[in-house]
Amino acid sequence: MKPVLFVLTSHGTKGSTGQPTGYYLGEVTHPLAELQAGGIPVEFASIQGGEPPVDGLDLDDAINARYWNDPAFREAVRHTRPLGEVDASRYGGIFFAGGHGAMWDFPGNADIQRVTRDIHEAGGVVAAVCHGPAALVDVTLRDGSYLVSGRNVSAFTDSEERAVRLDDAVPFLLASQLEQRGAHHHAAPDWTAKVVVDGRLITGQNPQSASGVGAAMRDALLAR
């Protein structure tokens, strides 16, 4: 089976607030655990390559602690491949982890657009959770249409962004932006798990949705 490519943000600050951020650890480890339980290999890339900044370093979470204390995992995330060097044909799926950093370096990124389009149009699975769907707002298909247009999705909600008081710091409100691209956004109450599967497009609302996105991605890949 072809591996899944996990893509992490390389952006380390929450806009003008100066607060540190990065990829959200549980949004990597929880989907990773689901995929590995299904025997699906995973590789790591980030926008700039190397070791991306990490946020949500909650080691009271048993899955986080298991991976963070695993030398193989730490080595993998310490040496991520620059996304610009990725050959999309090697992968059966792509997954975009969240963390607020994704709001700055995922949208408009030409490498994200290229790799996502190529994997999707080759029949692969595209998945993202929380702020990870920021990667999808500018992806267009070969016919020029937005990947998310007319599709059912879930992502970090405008309400959740206001709840964490970052609605004025982020470049845009993610759920609203997806809707502007023609997506049908589905929201659960704040901090409630919500996973939306629309064919080979799988998205989740928040950190609470990370395991569910990983399980849905595993099931979609194993069913092929």
VEXDREN-2710 file (C-alpha; in Angstrom, 1 decimal):
% VEXDREN-2710
k/r/px/py/pz
1/MET/0.0/0.0/0.0
2/LYS/1.2/3.5/-0.8
3/PRO/1.9/5.6/2.3
4/VAL/-0.1/8.6/3.5
5/LEU/1.7/11.9/3.5
6/PHE/1.2/14.0/6.7
7/VAL/1.7/17.7/6.1
8/LEU/2.6/20.0/9.0
9/THR/2.8/23.8/9.2
10/SER/6.1/25.5/9.5
11/HIS/4.6/28.7/10.9
12/GLY/5.4/29.4/14.5
13/THR/3.5/32.5/15.6
14/LYS/-0.2/33.5/15.9
15/GLY/0.0/36.6/13.7
16/SER/0.4/39.9/15.4
17/THR/-0.1/38.4/18.8
18/GLY/3.4/37.0/18.8
19/GLN/2.1/33.9/20.7
20/PRO/3.8/30.7/19.7
21/THR/2.0/28.0/17.7
22/GLY/2.8/25.3/15.2
23/TYR/1.2/22.0/14.4
24/TYR/-1.1/20.6/17.1
25/LEU/0.5/17.5/18.4
26/GLY/-2.7/15.5/19.1
27/GLU/-3.9/16.3/15.5
28/VAL/-0.9/14.3/14.3
29/THR/-0.6/11.5/16.9
30/HIS/-4.3/10.6/17.1
31/PRO/-4.8/10.1/13.3
32/LEU/-1.4/8.5/13.1
33/ALA/-2.4/5.9/15.7
34/GLU/-5.5/5.0/13.7
35/LEU/-3.6/4.6/10.4
36/GLN/-0.8/2.6/11.9
37/ALA/-3.4/0.3/13.6
38/GLY/-4.6/-0.5/10.0
39/GLY/-1.0/-1.2/8.8
40/ILE/-0.9/2.0/6.7
41/PRO/2.5/3.6/6.4
42/VAL/2.9/7.3/7.0
43/GLU/5.6/9.8/5.9
44/PHE/6.0/13.4/7.0
45/ALA/6.5/16.7/5.2
46/SER/6.2/20.3/6.1
47/ILE/6.1/23.6/4.2
48/GLN/9.7/24.4/4.8
49/GLY/11.1/21.0/5.8
50/GLY/13.1/20.1/8.8
51/GLU/11.6/20.3/12.3
52/PRO/8.4/22.3/12.4
53/PRO/7.2/24.1/15.6
54/VAL/4.8/22.1/17.8
55/ASP/1.8/23.3/19.7
56/GLY/-0.6/21.5/22.1
57/LEU/2.2/19.5/23.7
58/ASP/-0.1/17.8/26.1
59/LEU/1.8/14.8/27.5
60/ASP/-1.0/13.9/29.9
61/ASP/-2.7/12.6/26.7
62/ALA/-1.5/9.0/26.6
63/ILE/-1.3/8.9/22.7
64/ASN/0.7/12.1/22.6
65/ALA/3.0/10.8/25.3
66/ARG/3.5/7.4/23.5
67/TYR/4.6/9.1/20.3
68/TRP/6.5/12.0/21.8
69/ASN/8.6/9.5/23.8
70/ASP/9.1/7.3/20.7
71/PRO/12.5/8.0/19.1
72/ALA/11.3/6.9/15.7
73/PHE/8.5/9.4/15.7
74/ARG/10.7/12.2/17.1
75/GLU/13.2/11.5/14.4
76/ALA/10.5/11.6/11.7
77/VAL/9.1/14.9/12.8
78/ARG/12.6/16.3/13.3
79/HIS/13.5/15.7/9.6
80/THR/10.3/16.4/7.6
81/ARG/10.6/16.7/3.9
82/PRO/10.0/20.1/2.3
83/LEU/6.7/19.8/0.5
84/GLY/8.2/21.3/-2.6
85/GLU/10.4/18.2/-3.0
86/VAL/7.4/15.7/-2.7
87/ASP/6.5/13.4/-5.6
88/ALA/2.7/13.1/-5.2
89/SER/2.6/9.9/-7.2
90/ARG/4.2/8.0/-4.3
91/TYR/1.2/8.6/-2.0
92/GLY/-2.2/7.1/-1.7
93/GLY/-3.5/9.9/0.5
94/ILE/-2.6/13.2/2.1
95/PHE/-3.5/14.5/5.5
96/PHE/-3.2/18.1/6.8
97/ALA/-2.8/18.5/10.5
98/GLY/-4.1/21.6/12.2
99/GLY/-2.6/24.0/14.7
100/HIS/-3.1/27.7/14.2
101/GLY/0.1/28.0/12.2
102/ALA/-1.7/26.3/9.3
103/MET/-3.8/29.4/8.8
104/TRP/-0.7/31.4/7.6
105/ASP/1.3/29.0/5.5
106/PHE/-1.2/26.5/4.1
107/PRO/-3.5/28.9/2.1
108/GLY/-2.2/30.0/-1.2
109/ASN/0.7/27.5/-1.1
110/ALA/1.5/26.3/-4.6
111/ASP/3.1/23.0/-3.4
112/ILE/0.0/22.2/-1.4
113/GLN/-2.2/22.9/-4.4
114/ARG/0.0/20.7/-6.7
115/VAL/0.4/17.8/-4.4
116/THR/-3.3/17.8/-3.2
117/ARG/-4.6/18.1/-6.8
118/ASP/-2.4/15.3/-8.0
119/ILE/-3.2/12.9/-5.2
120/HIS/-7.0/13.6/-5.5
121/GLU/-7.1/13.3/-9.3
122/ALA/-5.1/10.0/-9.1
123/GLY/-7.9/8.6/-6.9
124/GLY/-6.2/9.2/-3.5
125/VAL/-7.8/10.3/-0.2
126/VAL/-7.5/13.9/1.0
127/ALA/-8.1/14.6/4.7
128/ALA/-7.6/17.4/7.1
129/VAL/-8.6/18.3/10.7
130/CYS/-9.3/21.5/12.7
131/HIS/-7.2/24.3/11.0
132/GLY/-5.8/21.8/8.5
133/PRO/-8.6/22.4/6.0
134/ALA/-6.9/25.8/5.5
135/ALA/-4.9/23.9/3.0
136/LEU/-8.0/23.2/0.9
137/VAL/-9.3/26.7/0.5
138/ASP/-7.2/27.4/-2.6
139/VAL/-6.8/24.0/-4.1
140/THR/-8.3/23.9/-7.6
141/LEU/-8.8/20.9/-9.9
142/ARG/-7.6/20.7/-13.5
143/ASP/-10.9/22.0/-14.7
144/GLY/-10.4/25.2/-12.6
145/SER/-13.1/24.4/-10.0
146/TYR/-12.3/24.5/-6.3
147/LEU/-11.8/21.1/-4.7
148/VAL/-14.2/21.9/-1.9
149/SER/-16.9/23.4/-4.2
150/GLY/-20.2/21.6/-3.7
151/ARG/-18.5/19.2/-1.1
152/ASN/-19.4/18.5/2.5
153/VAL/-16.7/19.5/4.9
154/SER/-16.0/20.3/8.6
155/ALA/-13.3/22.6/10.0
156/PHE/-12.6/24.8/13.0
157/THR/-15.7/26.9/13.4
158/ASP/-16.0/30.6/13.5
159/SER/-17.6/30.1/17.0
160/GLU/-14.6/28.2/18.2
161/GLU/-12.2/30.8/16.8
162/ARG/-14.1/33.5/18.7
163/ALA/-14.0/31.3/21.8
164/VAL/-10.2/31.2/21.8
165/ARG/-10.2/35.0/21.0
166/LEU/-8.1/34.6/17.9
167/ASP/-10.8/35.7/15.4
168/ASP/-9.1/39.0/14.9
169/ALA/-5.6/37.5/14.7
170/VAL/-6.1/34.8/12.0
171/PRO/-6.0/35.9/8.3
172/PHE/-9.6/34.8/7.9
173/LEU/-12.3/32.7/9.5
174/LEU/-11.8/29.2/8.1
175/ALA/-15.3/27.8/8.1
176/SER/-16.6/31.0/6.4
177/GLN/-13.8/30.9/3.8
178/LEU/-14.6/27.3/2.9
179/GLU/-18.2/28.3/2.4
180/GLN/-17.1/31.2/0.2
181/ARG/-15.4/28.5/-1.9
182/GLY/-18.7/26.7/-2.4
183/ALA/-18.3/24.1/0.4
184/HIS/-21.1/22.9/2.6
185/HIS/-19.7/23.4/6.1
186/HIS/-21.2/21.1/8.8
187/ALA/-20.6/22.2/12.5
188/ALA/-21.2/20.5/15.8
189/PRO/-21.3/22.4/19.1
190/ASP/-17.9/23.9/20.1
191/TRP/-15.3/21.3/21.1
192/THR/-17.5/18.4/20.0
193/ALA/-16.2/15.8/17.6
194/LYS/-17.4/16.1/14.1
195/VAL/-16.1/14.2/11.1
196/VAL/-17.5/14.6/7.6
197/VAL/-16.8/12.1/4.9
198/ASP/-17.6/13.1/1.3
199/GLY/-16.3/10.4/-0.9
200/ARG/-12.5/10.6/-0.8
201/LEU/-12.6/14.0/1.0
202/ILE/-12.5/13.6/4.8
203/THR/-12.5/16.5/7.2
204/GLY/-12.9/17.1/11.0
205/GLN/-13.8/20.1/13.1
206/ASN/-11.4/20.3/16.0
207/PRO/-8.9/18.4/18.0
208/GLN/-11.7/16.2/19.4
209/SER/-12.2/15.0/15.8
210/ALA/-8.6/13.9/15.1
211/SER/-9.0/10.2/15.9
212/GLY/-12.2/10.1/13.9
213/VAL/-10.6/11.6/10.9
214/GLY/-7.8/9.1/11.1
215/ALA/-10.2/6.2/11.4
216/ALA/-12.3/7.4/8.5
217/MET/-9.1/7.8/6.4
218/ARG/-7.9/4.3/7.4
219/ASP/-11.3/2.8/6.4
220/ALA/-11.3/4.6/3.1
221/LEU/-7.8/3.4/2.2
222/LEU/-8.4/-0.2/3.2
223/ALA/-11.6/-0.3/1.2
224/ARG/-9.9/0.5/-2.0
END
